[in-house]
Amino acid sequence: MLTVLLLSVFCLGCGGSGVDRYQISGNVTYAGKPLAAGNISFEPDAAAGNSGPGVSARIENGKYATESGKGTVGGKHIVRITPPELASGSDTTGAVQFETFKTTVDLPKQDAQKDFDIPAAGAKGS
């Protein structure tokens, strides 16, 4: 019984990634209007010397937020924004469709807000 208790106390700190992660949230617009739906992902930019786990979040009504404790590691990141997938045969009237938008950002090592505007001309990024 004592062994089980000691193992339980020892493992209370188990399971963490050991990397500080920061919540990020913000607005996503397409041609200046809120993007109704989509996905945003943040990947540490290895070419710029950044490493760690990536994260993604759903965009809903022009807003996104990563889960607390599961955000970015801060530093330079590659950001990709994708439109929602349309089901085969679905009505596409008014649906915003574009190629994946890609850009880079330098994020602080703290919780932050970062907004993105996808230009109407396309999604090849900056």
N, C-alpha and C positions, 0 to 999 in steps of 0.2 A: 504494500500500500504506500509506503514511504517513497519507494522508487517511482511509482506512478505520479505522485504529487510532485516530486523533484523534476521529473521529465516535463510535466505540465507547466511548471513555473519557468523552466529553461526555454521552452518553445513559445512562450508568449511573444517573444520578439522575432520569431521565425516568420518566413513568408514575404518579407519586404524585399524590394529590388535593391535596396541600398543606395539608390540614386534619388537625389532631390528632384521632385517634379512639381511643376507650377501650373495652376489652373489658368487657362486662357479662354477668353470669350470675346464676342464681338458681333458685328453686323457684316453681312455679305450682300452686295448689290450687284445687279446686272444692268448696265446702262443707266445707273443712277436709281434704279427701283429695287426694292427688297427682293432677293431671290426666294421664291416660294419654298423650294426644297432642293436638297442636294447633299453632298458630303464634302467635308474639308479634312485634309490630312496634313500633319506636320512631321517631317522626317529630318532628323539631325543631318546637317550638311557635312559629310565626311571629307569632301574636297576642301572645306574651310576649317578642318580640324575639329569638328564637333562630332560627338558620338553619344549614344544612349538609345533608349527605346523611343519609338515613334508613337504617335497617337492620332486618332481620327474622331470626328464628331459629326452628327447629323446637323444639317441646316434646315431649320423650320421657320417659316415666316420671316426670312431674312436674318435670323439670329442663330448663333451656335455657342456651345460651351462644352469644354471637356469636363469629365467627372473630377471631383475633388480628389487629389492624390494621384491622379492618373493623367496629368497633363504633360506639358513639354519639359525638357531639361534645361531650357534657356539656351541662348547662343544662336548661331546661324542655323536656319532651317530652310528646307525646300518645302513649299506649300503647294498642294494640289487641290483644286476645287472642281468637283464633277457635278454635272446636272443629274437629276433623278432619272432612273431607268424608266422608260415607258413600256407598259405591257403591250404585247402584240395585240393589235386591233383596238387599242384604246384611242379615245378622242384626243388629238394633239392640239386642238384649237387653244391658242393662248399659251401653250407650253413653251417654256424657254429651253432651247437646246443649243449646246455649244460643245466644242471640243474641250477636253480637260484644260483648265487654266492653271498655269504653273508660274510661280514667282519665288523669290527668296526674301527672307526677313531675318533680322537680328533681334531676337526676343530677350527681354530681361530675365534675370534669374530671380524672379518673383512673380506672383500672380499678376496678370496683365490683361488689358483689353486691346485687341487689334482688329481693325476694320479692313475689309477688302472690297474693291470695286472692280468688277470684270467689265472691260470695255465691250460695247455692243459689236464692234468690228471683229471680235474673235477672242480666242483663248490661248494664244501662244505665249502669253506672259511677258514679264519684263526681266 
